[in-house]
Amino acid sequence: MTTDFDVIVIGSGPGGYVAAIRSSQLGFKTAIVERDKLGGICLNWGCIPTKALLKSGELFEKLDHLEDYGLAVQGRSYDFTKIIERSRGIAKQLSGGIAFLMKKNKIEVIKGVAKLEKGTSAPKVVVTAEGAAPRTLQAKHVILATGARARVIPAIGLVPDGDKVWTYREALAPKGPAPKSLIVIGSGAIGIEFASFYRALGSEVMVIEAMDRILPVEDEEVSNAAHKAFEKRGLTFRVGAKVTKLSKSAKGVSVALETAGKAETLEADVAIVAVGIEGNVENLGLEALGVKVDRGHVVTDSHAKTNVSGLYAIGDVAGPPWLAHKASHEGIHCLEAIAGKKDNGLHSPVPGCTYATPQVASVGLTEAQAKAKGLEIKVGRYPFKNHGKNIASGELEGFIKTVFDAKTGALIGAHMIGAEVTEMINGFVIAMTMEATEEEVFATCFPHPTMSEAMHESALEAYGRALHI
């Protein structure tokens, strides 16, 4: 059986389902193909359920500081099973919400595994579902939104077994109690978030990072501040360390590593592998169609077009940054380009967030990147320990750093560490999207008392005009 659509989206994560909704809004007859649960990795095994775990950990940790607020509690404890059940329940709820949105927008949801075959204006999509005959779909436009999976390195034992070696999936829904000790290999956002959660529950956590600092994509000042803050919470680190072998035993895992030429072996109950991700490009028929793939990701242009007519790719499968909001943004842009809508000329930078304690958020160029580009810059810093709302909230840790082009006044970077900074960063994203200069930021009236006022102070400080330092 052959069915015709205007647009077929393969994958229902934040890139795929948002693209499908925008497609329907633009008047296209749309289908979405999903082999597992609606919502993809993000809603089911990533962004949302991890934040549920982190909230539980954050609240449990705060119980240690109730006296600071004039409060007391008897009997500090947690139920690990209920923490996990809450997280899984939220994932189920949101996946059901996606099903509702598909129905509301008259998008046909097709369950099964998709494979591309040569078509006319675009590749055909053959969907195979268990217990059903293959179904062939045709469309004018096909969008790959197949996402990515955790990178594994079998040669040195970095492969999940569901027991002692985990990726994010196993870490989200362990079979037993919280481990007493664990080793996290990789200190990007995924690794640091799981390290933060399990440490909050009392696990002994060691993080291994191959680069010379943790959160290596962040501004160096933020990275160094995060390292100190996490160590204060009891996390331990090995940076500039190369893992040479992960071995399993009846008791747990041992990780052999080299740091500055010195060999060392670490032991723990469990290891979490967080060494990056790989695009889901296999078994889609890409090779037969001649789709260009580079280092595990589909190559696209600025409108998400591949080198094959009628075929597009968005989100993690199309390469970094591997972020859900970037995938959604690409999906909308892709559909509007297909519909022939004129580009509005606004090009948003992509922010990054790490939801640990303390939180980290950033957008644009770091100070080092700006200098490497040969830019003359002005840099502002404002510490939360000086800030009224943070003092009242007992959240003194961290700071906001802003980077401006000294010649044009353009805001070109913002970097934050502290409480709720992931909720504040979008103020700077909007400013950069609108090509704001320091004068526009100065002229903005920030509500008082809020933590966001520190954003204003950081910008003022870059030009020697800070009011509260």
DRENTORMI-765612 format. One record per residue (C-alpha): residue number from 0; residue in three letters; x, y, z. Coordinates in Angstrom, 2 decimals. Layout:
REC pos code      xx      yy      zz
REC NUM  Ala       X       Y       Z
...
// end
This chain:
REC pos code      xx      yy      zz
REC   0  Met    0.00    0.00    0.00
REC   1  Thr    1.30    3.46   -0.90
REC   2  Thr    0.15    6.58    0.95
REC   3  Asp    0.88   10.13   -0.15
REC   4  Phe    1.75   13.06    2.13
REC   5  Asp    3.25   16.48    1.68
REC   6  Val    5.71   15.97    4.53
REC   7  Ile    6.91   12.87    6.35
REC   8  Val    8.96   13.25    9.52
REC   9  Ile   11.00   10.29   10.74
REC  10  Gly   11.47   10.50   14.51
REC  11  Ser    9.27   12.16   17.13
REC  12  Gly   11.76   13.81   19.47
REC  13  Pro   11.78   17.60   20.05
REC  14  Gly   12.99   18.16   16.49
REC  15  Gly   10.59   15.75   14.82
REC  16  Tyr    7.33   16.44   16.62
REC  17  Val    7.82   20.22   16.50
REC  18  Ala    8.61   20.02   12.78
REC  19  Ala    5.45   17.95   12.25
REC  20  Ile    3.30   20.47   14.13
REC  21  Arg    4.73   23.40   12.18
REC  22  Ser    4.20   21.44    8.98
REC  23  Ser    0.53   20.97    9.80
REC  24  Gln    0.18   24.63   10.77
REC  25  Leu    1.52   25.58    7.34
REC  26  Gly   -1.18   23.51    5.66
REC  27  Phe    0.83   20.42    4.74
REC  28  Lys   -0.59   16.91    4.97
REC  29  Thr    1.83   15.43    7.49
REC  30  Ala    2.84   12.06    8.90
REC  31  Ile    5.34   11.21   11.60
REC  32  Val    7.04    7.83   11.93
REC  33  Glu    8.20    6.60   15.34
REC  34  Arg    9.70    3.22   16.22
REC  35  Asp    9.34    3.64   20.00
REC  36  Lys    7.59    6.16   22.27
REC  37  Leu    6.46    9.57   21.09
REC  38  Gly    8.77   12.28   22.36
REC  39  Gly   12.01   10.51   21.51
REC  40  Ile   15.00   10.36   23.83
REC  41  Cys   14.47   13.85   25.27
REC  42  Leu   11.03   13.33   26.75
REC  43  Asn   11.46    9.66   27.58
REC  44  Trp   15.14    9.14   28.45
REC  45  Gly   16.84   12.52   28.50
REC  46  Cys   16.00   16.16   29.11
REC  47  Ile   12.78   15.88   31.10
REC  48  Pro   13.19   12.74   33.27
REC  49  Thr   16.72   13.81   34.26
REC  50  Lys   15.36   17.14   35.49
REC  51  Ala   12.82   15.27   37.60
REC  52  Leu   15.65   13.31   39.23
REC  53  Leu   17.75   16.44   39.71
REC  54  Lys   14.86   18.22   41.43
REC  55  Ser   14.49   15.35   43.89
REC  56  Gly   18.22   15.45   44.57
REC  57  Glu   18.24   19.24   44.96
REC  58  Leu   15.39   19.17   47.49
REC  59  Phe   16.99   16.32   49.46
REC  60  Glu   20.28   18.20   49.61
REC  61  Lys   18.56   21.37   50.81
REC  62  Leu   17.33   19.52   53.87
REC  63  Asp   20.89   19.83   55.17
REC  64  His   20.54   23.61   55.18
REC  65  Leu   17.11   24.14   56.72
REC  66  Glu   18.62   25.68   59.85
REC  67  Asp   19.92   28.52   57.66
REC  68  Tyr   16.27   29.44   57.06
REC  69  Gly   15.10   28.99   60.64
REC  70  Leu   13.54   25.60   59.90
REC  71  Ala   13.99   22.08   61.20
REC  72  Val   12.99   18.59   60.11
REC  73  Gln   13.15   15.22   61.81
REC  74  Gly   14.35   12.13   59.96
REC  75  Arg   16.11   12.91   56.68
REC  76  Ser   15.68   10.05   54.20
REC  77  Tyr   14.64    9.21   50.65
REC  78  Asp   12.84    6.45   48.78
REC  79  Phe   14.92    5.75   45.66
REC  80  Thr   12.20    3.67   44.04
REC  81  Lys    9.69    6.51   44.36
REC  82  Ile   12.21    9.02   42.98
REC  83  Ile   12.66    6.87   39.89
REC  84  Glu    8.91    6.20   39.59
REC  85  Arg    8.16    9.93   39.69
REC  86  Ser   10.66   10.55   36.90
REC  87  Arg    9.28    7.73   34.75
REC  88  Gly    5.70    8.88   35.40
REC  89  Ile    6.52   12.38   34.18
REC  90  Ala    8.08   10.94   31.02
REC  91  Lys    4.93    8.87   30.39
REC  92  Gln    2.71   11.90   30.96
REC  93  Leu    4.60   14.05   28.48
REC  94  Ser    4.75   11.32   25.86
REC  95  Gly    0.97   11.14   26.11
REC  96  Gly    0.90   14.90   25.66
REC  97  Ile    2.72   14.54   22.34
REC  98  Ala    0.10   12.02   21.21
REC  99  Phe   -2.57   14.61   22.00
REC 100  Leu   -0.72   17.28   20.01
REC 101  Met   -0.41   14.96   17.01
REC 102  Lys   -4.16   14.30   17.08
REC 103  Lys   -5.00   17.96   17.59
REC 104  Asn   -2.89   18.95   14.58
REC 105  Lys   -4.25   16.12   12.38
REC 106  Ile   -0.84   14.50   12.01
REC 107  Glu   -0.89   10.80   11.22
REC 108  Val    1.29    8.84   13.63
REC 109  Ile    2.77    5.74   12.04
REC 110  Lys    4.43    3.23   14.36
REC 111  Gly    7.34    1.23   13.02
REC 112  Val   10.88    1.33   11.68
REC 113  Ala   11.48    3.54    8.65
REC 114  Lys   13.83    2.92    5.76
REC 115  Leu   14.39    5.15    2.75
REC 116  Glu   14.23    3.97   -0.86
REC 117  Lys   14.73    5.82   -4.11
REC 118  Gly   11.72    7.91   -5.06
REC 119  Thr   10.89   10.71   -7.48
REC 120  Ser   10.81   14.17   -5.90
REC 121  Ala   11.90   12.72   -2.54
REC 122  Pro   12.85    9.29   -1.19
REC 123  Lys   10.08    6.82   -0.45
REC 124  Val    9.66    5.79    3.19
REC 125  Val    9.02    2.11    3.87
REC 126  Val    7.71    1.48    7.38
REC 127  Thr    7.91   -1.96    8.95
REC 128  Ala    6.00   -2.69   12.13
REC 129  Glu    5.92   -5.93   14.06
REC 130  Gly    3.13   -8.19   12.87
REC 131  Ala    2.18   -5.97    9.93
REC 132  Ala    3.01   -5.82    6.23
REC 133  Pro    5.48   -3.09    5.19
REC 134  Arg    3.81    0.20    4.34
REC 135  Thr    5.25    2.47    1.65
REC 136  Leu    4.83    6.22    2.10
REC 137  Gln    5.51    8.94   -0.44
REC 138  Ala    5.93   12.65    0.15
REC 139  Lys    7.29   15.77   -1.49
REC 140  His    9.53   16.30    1.52
REC 141  Val   11.06   13.83    4.00
REC 142  Ile   12.70   15.03    7.21
REC 143  Leu   15.12   12.89    9.18
REC 144  Ala   14.85   13.57   12.91
REC 145  Thr   16.21   10.24   14.12
REC 146  Gly   18.29   11.70   16.94
REC 147  Ala   21.34   10.10   18.47
REC 148  Arg   22.46    7.59   21.08
REC 149  Ala   25.20    7.36   23.66
REC 150  Arg   28.66    6.82   22.23
REC 151  Val   30.33    3.60   23.31
REC 152  Ile   33.96    2.47   22.98
REC 153  Pro   34.03   -1.36   23.01
REC 154  Ala   37.83   -1.53   22.62
REC 155  Ile   38.33   -0.27   26.18
REC 156  Gly   35.16   -1.68   27.72
REC 157  Leu   32.96    1.43   27.60
REC 158  Val   29.82   -0.53   26.73
REC 159  Pro   26.66   -0.60   28.89
REC 160  Asp   25.55   -3.92   30.33
REC 161  Gly   22.51   -2.67   32.27
REC 162  Asp   24.11   -3.78   35.53
REC 163  Lys   27.50   -2.27   36.36
REC 164  Val   28.12   -0.12   33.29
REC 165  Trp   25.47    2.46   32.44
REC 166  Thr   24.68    5.11   29.88
REC 167  Tyr   22.03    7.78   30.55
REC 168  Arg   19.27    5.21   29.99
REC 169  Glu   20.38    2.85   32.74
REC 170  Ala   21.24    5.77   35.05
REC 171  Leu   17.65    7.02   34.72
REC 172  Ala   16.07    3.72   35.70
REC 173  Pro   18.50    1.52   37.65
REC 174  Lys   17.43   -1.99   38.53
REC 175  Gly   18.46   -1.74   42.17
REC 176  Pro   19.18    0.86   44.85
REC 177  Ala   21.32    3.95   44.29
REC 178  Pro   24.97    2.89   44.07
REC 179  Lys   27.19    3.70   47.03
REC 180  Ser   29.97    4.68   44.64
REC 181  Leu   30.19    5.45   40.96
REC 182  Ile   32.63    6.65   38.36
REC 183  Val   31.36    9.03   35.66
REC 184  Ile   33.44    9.00   32.48
REC 185  Gly   32.98   12.35   30.76
REC 186  Ser   32.24   15.76   32.27
REC 187  Gly   29.93   17.30   29.70
REC 188  Ala   26.38   18.24   30.66
REC 189  Ile   25.13   14.62   30.76
REC 190  Gly   27.96   13.35   32.92
REC 191  Ile   27.88   16.29   35.31
REC 192  Glu   24.10   16.13   35.75
REC 193  Phe   24.15   12.47   36.74
REC 194  Ala   27.17   13.07   38.97
REC 195  Ser   25.27   15.91   40.66
REC 196  Phe   22.11   13.83   41.18
REC 197  Tyr   23.78   10.76   42.65
REC 198  Arg   26.06   12.87   44.84
REC 199  Ala   22.97   14.64   46.22
REC 200  Leu   21.70   11.25   47.40
REC 201  Gly   25.01   10.50   49.12
REC 202  Ser   26.87    8.41   46.55
REC 203  Glu   30.64    8.79   46.34
REC 204  Val   31.22   10.12   42.82
REC 205  Met   34.42   10.40   40.80
REC 206  Val   34.31   12.18   37.43
REC 207  Ile   36.98   11.48   34.80
REC 208  Glu   37.58   14.03   32.02
REC 209  Ala   40.03   13.68   29.13
REC 210  Met   40.32   17.44   28.65
REC 211  Asp   42.24   19.66   31.05
REC 212  Arg   39.07   20.96   32.74
REC 213  Ile   35.48   19.90   33.36
REC 214  Leu   32.61   21.28   31.25
REC 215  Pro   35.23   22.02   28.58
REC 216  Val   32.84   23.83   26.21
REC 217  Glu   32.12   26.49   28.84
REC 218  Asp   34.05   29.69   29.51
REC 219  Glu   37.17   28.83   31.49
REC 220  Glu   36.19   30.99   34.48
REC 221  Val   32.83   29.25   34.70
REC 222  Ser   34.45   25.84   34.29
REC 223  Asn   36.91   26.53   37.10
REC 224  Ala   34.18   27.90   39.38
REC 225  Ala   32.04   24.82   38.70
REC 226  His   34.96   22.53   39.55
REC 227  Lys   35.41   24.23   42.94
REC 228  Ala   31.67   24.26   43.66
REC 229  Phe   31.26   20.57   42.81
REC 230  Glu   34.29   19.61   44.91
REC 231  Lys   32.74   21.53   47.82
REC 232  Arg   29.71   19.23   47.48
REC 233  Gly   31.97   16.18   47.66
REC 234  Leu   32.49   15.31   44.00
REC 235  Thr   36.03   14.32   43.04
REC 236  Phe   37.69   14.71   39.65
REC 237  Arg   40.48   13.49   37.43
REC 238  Val   41.09   15.90   34.54
REC 239  Gly   43.49   15.42   31.65
REC 240  Ala   42.93   11.72   32.23
REC 241  Lys   42.74    9.06   29.51
REC 242  Val   40.72    5.93   30.27
REC 243  Thr   42.63    2.90   29.01
REC 244  Lys   40.38    0.08   30.23
REC 245  Leu   37.12   -0.51   32.07
REC 246  Ser   36.81   -3.94   33.69
REC 247  Lys   33.94   -5.58   35.56
REC 248  Ser   34.03   -7.88   38.55
REC 249  Ala   31.56   -9.38   40.99
REC 250  Lys   31.98   -6.34   43.24
REC 251  Gly   31.69   -3.62   40.61
REC 252  Val   33.97   -1.91   38.09
REC 253  Ser   37.57   -0.85   37.88
REC 254  Val   38.73    1.89   35.55
REC 255  Ala   42.36    2.12   34.49
REC 256  Leu   43.51    5.56   33.42
REC 257  Glu   46.60    7.61   32.66
REC 258  Thr   47.06   11.15   33.93
REC 259  Ala   50.20   13.08   32.98
REC 260  Gly   51.96    9.81   32.23
REC 261  Lys   51.01    8.20   35.53
REC 262  Ala   48.84    5.09   35.65
REC 263  Glu   46.02    4.75   38.15
REC 264  Thr   43.12    2.36   38.74
REC 265  Leu   39.84    3.50   40.30
REC 266  Glu   37.10    1.22   41.64
REC 267  Ala   33.39    1.74   42.19
REC 268  Asp   30.05   -0.05   42.23
REC 269  Val   28.97    1.39   38.89
REC 270  Ala   30.39    3.36   35.95
REC 271  Ile   28.40    5.81   33.83
REC 272  Val   29.67    6.27   30.27
REC 273  Ala   29.07    9.85   29.10
REC 274  Val   31.67   10.33   26.38
REC 275  Gly   29.45   11.92   23.74
REC 276  Ile   26.77   10.76   21.35
REC 277  Glu   26.51    9.29   17.86
REC 278  Gly   23.88   10.10   15.26
REC 279  Asn   21.31    7.43   14.38
REC 280  Val   22.22    7.09   10.70
REC 281  Glu   22.36    3.30   10.40
REC 282  Asn   19.77    1.07    8.68
REC 283  Leu   17.95    4.03    7.12
REC 284  Gly   19.04    3.34    3.56
REC 285  Leu   21.23    6.42    3.42
REC 286  Glu   24.17    4.68    1.75
REC 287  Ala   22.08    3.36   -1.14
REC 288  Leu   20.68    6.85   -1.77
REC 289  Gly   24.13    8.44   -1.63
REC 290  Val   23.28   10.70    1.33
REC 291  Lys   26.39   12.49    2.50
REC 292  Val   27.33   11.51    6.06
REC 293  Asp   30.34   12.89    7.91
REC 294  Arg   31.58   11.38   11.19
REC 295  Gly   28.23    9.80   11.97
REC 296  His   26.06   12.82   11.14
REC 297  Val   24.05   13.77    8.07
REC 298  Val   25.50   16.77    6.24
REC 299  Thr   23.03   19.61    5.60
REC 300  Asp   22.94   23.21    4.44
REC 301  Ser   21.60   26.18    6.42
REC 302  His   18.01   25.14    5.60
REC 303  Ala   18.53   21.49    6.72
REC 304  Lys   18.68   20.21    3.11
REC 305  Thr   20.82   17.16    2.41
REC 306  Asn   22.51   16.46   -0.91
REC 307  Val   19.53   14.28   -1.94
REC 308  Ser   16.49   15.99   -3.43
REC 309  Gly   13.53   16.26   -1.04
REC 310  Leu   15.45   14.93    1.96
REC 311  Tyr   16.26   17.02    5.04
REC 312  Ala   17.85   16.35    8.43
REC 313  Ile   17.44   18.19   11.74
REC 314  Gly   18.55   17.84   15.35
REC 315  Asp   21.16   15.49   16.73
REC 316  Val   21.40   13.38   13.58
REC 317  Ala   22.53   16.51   11.72
REC 318  Gly   25.37   17.24   14.14
REC 319  Pro   26.27   19.53   17.04
REC 320  Pro   25.27   21.19   19.17
REC 321  Trp   23.30   18.16   20.40
REC 322  Leu   20.51   20.04   22.13
REC 323  Ala   16.74   19.56   22.08
REC 324  His   15.99   23.27   21.63
REC 325  Lys   18.37   23.45   18.69
REC 326  Ala   16.50   20.51   17.10
REC 327  Ser   13.11   22.20   17.55
REC 328  His   14.46   25.48   16.19
REC 329  Glu   15.88   23.71   13.14
REC 330  Gly   12.61   21.89   12.56
REC 331  Ile   10.63   25.13   12.46
REC 332  His   13.18   26.82   10.22
REC 333  Cys   13.24   23.83    7.86
REC 334  Leu    9.46   23.76    7.42
REC 335  Glu    9.22   27.50    6.90
REC 336  Ala   11.91   27.29    4.22
REC 337  Ile    9.99   24.44    2.55
REC 338  Ala    6.84   26.60    2.64
REC 339  Gly    8.72   29.43    0.97
REC 340  Lys    8.40   31.81    3.89
REC 341  Lys   10.85   34.70    3.73
REC 342  Asp   13.71   34.55    6.21
REC 343  Asn   13.13   37.24    8.85
REC 344  Gly   16.85   37.87    9.15
REC 345  Leu   16.90   37.04   12.85
REC 346  His   19.37   34.29   13.64
REC 347  Ser   19.37   33.16   17.24
REC 348  Pro   22.50   31.84   18.91
REC 349  Val   22.00   28.50   20.64
REC 350  Pro   22.31   28.55   24.44
REC 351  Gly   23.64   25.65   26.47
REC 352  Cys   22.53   24.62   29.97
REC 353  Thr   23.76   22.20   32.62
REC 354  Tyr   21.21   21.54   35.36
REC 355  Ala   23.56   20.57   38.17
REC 356  Thr   23.94   22.25   41.55
REC 357  Pro   25.03   24.94   40.86
REC 358  Gln   23.52   25.38   37.40
REC 359  Val   25.56   26.53   34.40
REC 360  Ala   24.27   28.38   31.34
REC 361  Ser   25.92   30.14   28.42
REC 362  Val   25.43   31.58   24.97
REC 363  Gly   27.74   32.99   22.33
REC 364  Leu   31.49   33.38   22.47
REC 365  Thr   33.62   32.71   25.51
REC 366  Glu   36.25   35.29   26.42
REC 367  Ala   38.97   33.05   24.96
REC 368  Gln   37.04   32.50   21.70
REC 369  Ala   36.48   36.23   21.27
REC 370  Lys   40.18   36.92   21.78
REC 371  Ala   41.11   34.12   19.36
REC 372  Lys   38.99   35.88   16.73
REC 373  Gly   41.06   39.00   17.25
REC 374  Leu   38.18   40.98   18.73
REC 375  Glu   38.72   43.86   21.11
REC 376  Ile   36.37   43.10   23.98
REC 377  Lys   34.94   44.42   27.21
REC 378  Val   34.16   41.87   29.91
REC 379  Gly   31.78   42.33   32.85
REC 380  Arg   31.42   40.17   35.95
REC 381  Tyr   28.93   40.33   38.78
REC 382  Pro   28.93   37.93   41.76
REC 383  Phe   25.69   36.64   43.25
REC 384  Lys   27.12   37.02   46.76
REC 385  Asn   26.60   40.80   46.36
REC 386  His   23.04   40.47   45.14
REC 387  Gly   20.01   41.15   47.34
REC 388  Lys   17.64   38.47   46.00
REC 389  Asn   20.38   35.84   46.11
REC 390  Ile   21.28   36.80   49.68
REC 391  Ala   17.60   36.58   50.69
REC 392  Ser   17.31   33.20   48.97
REC 393  Gly   20.53   31.84   50.46
REC 394  Glu   21.96   31.32   46.96
REC 395  Leu   25.31   33.11   47.11
REC 396  Glu   27.30   30.87   44.82
REC 397  Gly   28.30   31.92   41.31
REC 398  Phe   28.38   34.92   39.01
REC 399  Ile   27.35   36.30   35.63
REC 400  Lys   29.95   37.17   33.00
REC 401  Thr   29.21   39.17   29.86
REC 402  Val   31.39   39.74   26.80
REC 403  Phe   30.91   42.75   24.51
REC 404  Asp   32.58   43.80   21.27
REC 405  Ala   34.37   46.97   22.33
REC 406  Lys   34.12   48.54   18.87
REC 407  Thr   30.42   47.96   18.15
REC 408  Gly   29.02   47.47   21.65
REC 409  Ala   27.40   44.20   20.55
REC 410  Leu   26.76   41.59   23.22
REC 411  Ile   28.66   38.58   21.89
REC 412  Gly   28.68   36.20   24.86
REC 413  Ala   27.17   35.54   28.28
REC 414  His   28.24   32.94   30.83
REC 415  Met   26.55   32.15   34.13
REC 416  Ile   26.91   29.84   37.10
REC 417  Gly   24.58   29.78   40.07
REC 418  Ala   20.99   29.20   41.15
REC 419  Glu   18.37   29.31   38.38
REC 420  Val   20.76   30.64   35.72
REC 421  Thr   19.22   28.21   33.20
REC 422  Glu   16.00   30.21   33.58
REC 423  Met   17.80   33.52   33.01
REC 424  Ile   20.06   32.84   30.04
REC 425  Asn   17.30   33.38   27.49
REC 426  Gly   17.26   37.08   28.34
REC 427  Phe   20.73   37.28   26.84
REC 428  Val   19.70   35.00   23.95
REC 429  Ile   16.91   37.43   23.02
REC 430  Ala   19.30   40.37   23.32
REC 431  Met   21.81   38.71   21.00
REC 432  Thr   19.10   37.66   18.54
REC 433  Met   17.94   41.28   18.36
REC 434  Glu   21.59   42.37   17.97
REC 435  Ala   21.47   44.42   21.14
REC 436  Thr   24.37   46.65   22.10
REC 437  Glu   25.40   47.63   25.60
REC 438  Glu   23.12   50.68   25.41
REC 439  Glu   19.99   48.54   24.89
REC 440  Val   20.97   46.32   27.81
REC 441  Phe   21.68   49.35   30.00
REC 442  Ala   18.31   50.85   29.09
REC 443  Thr   16.37   47.70   30.03
REC 444  Cys   14.38   47.90   33.26
REC 445  Phe   14.91   44.69   35.25
REC 446  Pro   12.32   43.84   37.95
REC 447  His   13.36   44.09   41.59
REC 448  Pro   14.05   42.01   43.53
REC 449  Thr   15.06   39.27   41.10
REC 450  Met   18.18   37.28   40.44
REC 451  Ser   17.99   38.54   36.85
REC 452  Glu   19.07   42.01   38.00
REC 453  Ala   22.57   40.53   38.17
REC 454  Met   22.46   40.31   34.36
REC 455  His   22.08   44.09   34.23
REC 456  Glu   24.89   44.62   36.72
REC 457  Ser   27.25   42.36   34.76
REC 458  Ala   26.66   44.37   31.59
REC 459  Leu   27.13   47.65   33.46
REC 460  Glu   30.34   46.38   35.05
REC 461  Ala   31.85   45.70   31.61
REC 462  Tyr   31.78   49.46   31.05
REC 463  Gly   32.71   50.52   34.58
REC 464  Arg   29.15   51.47   35.49
REC 465  Ala   28.15   48.77   37.98
REC 466  Leu   25.89   50.11   40.71
REC 467  His   26.21   47.49   43.45
REC 468  Ile   29.89   46.58   43.58
// end
